[in-house]
Each structure stands twice: as structure tokens, then as C-alpha cells.
């Protein structure tokens, strides 16, 4: 995905009090797979990608559930 698409997803996440970011610290370590993590901003709680194992497509799917009004699973 392009930076433009990633930025669009970041704005969408912010509307739902979420933030996602990519970790570059020690890629391919057991606890950090070099992907993305999705957190609630207000409580700083990880809701998905606790091992930075989400791909951009995973973040997009998760956010699309939120925009449709269904509860996130």
C-alpha cells in the first residue's frame, strides 16, 4: 500500500480513538514481527497486533468493521 493509503487509514483510526503504528525495532524478533499494532488512544491498550503482527490489510479490515457500526472482534 502507498503512503497515501496508510495515511488515510491513520485518519480513519483517529476518528475511532485508535492509533496504529509500525515498529521497526529489532524486526523478526520473537515479540516483534515488524508489522503494525492497533491501540486505543485513551487507555493506551493494545486491541490487535500485540506482537506487531498485523499487516496494513488487517488494519483496514479491522477499521472497516468499526465504520460499519458493528462491534470489533
Buried (B, 14 or more C-beta within 10 A) or exposed (E): EEEEEBEBBBEBBEEBEBBBEBBEEEEEEEEBBBBBBBBEEEEEEEBBBEBBBBEBEBBBEBBEEBEEEEEEE
